Amino acid sequence: MEDISKFLETLERVRAKDRRYALEAYSFVMAALHALLDRLGEARHVSGAELSAQVRDYAIDQYGPLARSVLDNWGIRSTDDIGEIVFNMVDAGLLRKTPEDRKEDFAGVFDFKQAFDQNYPYVK
């Protein structure tokens, strides 16, 4: 329980510096990362494209046709936002990066409207 408290305290400090994203956005990206590593069966570095795709798939799995709306409500409107969240967590010491990792690795990985609405064509 102490680990969760420390995690949430750290996220509150992150949010004090950058209010663009809800606390849930950070927790969701971390949960998506853990789900990806579980699926891969090993702890390893993942690329911006891999994590972006996982966030998309995890959101669809968790929220179905409401996925884009839920992410939007938390401030996640593009893969660029996923990168901002990741690098905010890197700066706070919650995640690590390699020297080659850049925010730009998340830039324009896919279009949110197209990625989410193609799974649910009745959502506009």
N, C-alpha and C positions, 0 to 999 in steps of 0.2 A: 504494500500500500504506500510505503514511503517513496518508492520509485515513481509511482503515478503522481503523487503530490509534488515531487521535484520536477517532473516533466511538465505538469500544469503550471507551476510557478515560473518555470523557464519560458513557457509559451506566453504567459502573461507579460513577462519582460519583453519578449519579442514583439508582442502586439502593442506594447506601449511605444515602441519605436516605429512600428508600421501597422497602421490601423486598417489597411486595405482588406485584410482577410480575417474572417471570423475564427475564433478558437477552433471551431469544428473543422475548418478547412485544413488546419495543421494536423489535427488528429486524424482526419480522413486520409491525407497524403501519407502519414506515417503508417496507418493501418493498411493502406494499399501496398506500400513498400513491403511490409511484413508478409502480406498475403503472397506477393510475388516471390519473395525469398523462400517461403514455405513451399510454393509450387515448384520452384527450381530445385529445392532439396539441398541447397547450400547457401551459406553466407558469402556473397561475392559482390563486387561492384556492378551496378546496373547503369546503363546509359540513360540520358534524358529521354530519348525516344522510347526505351523500354518502360521506364516509369510512367511516362505520359500515357502510353497504351494501357498500362495496368490501371491507372487512375480511371480512364475511360471505362474499361471492362468491369472494374470493381464497382464503379458508380452505377452502371447499367444493371449489374447483378443485385446490388443493394436497393436501388430505387426505381428500377424499371423505367417506364416512360417519363417519370419525374426527374430523372437523373440530372439533366441539364439545368432544370429549374432549381434543384437543391444546390448544385455546385454554384450556380449564379448567385443564389441567395447568400452564399458564404464568401463571394468575391472571386470565385474561380470561373473565369470566362474564356480562358484560352490556355494553351499549353505553356505560354509565356508565364502565366500566373503560377502554374505548377513549379516552374523554375524559380520564380521569386520566393515562393514558400520554401522550397528545398534550400535555397541559399540563405534565407533567413535562419533556417534551422542549422545549417552548417556554421554560420556566424555565431550562433548561440551555443555551439558545441554538442548539439543533439544528433547531428549527422556528420560524416566525414566525406571529403572529396579527394580526388587525385589531382595532381598539378595540372592535368589536361582538362579537367572538368570546368565548364563555363556555363553561365546562365544561358548563353546563346544556344547551347545544346538542346534547350527546350523550345526555342523560338519556332513557331509555325509548324510544329510536328504534324498537326492535323487541324482542320476547321471544326470547332465544337458543334456548330449547328448541323453541319453535314454528318459528323461522326455519330451524334446522338439521334438525330432525326431519321437517319437511314435505317436504324433498328426499330424505330417506331414512326412509320411514315404518316400516321394520322396526327402527330404532334407538329404544330407549326410554330 
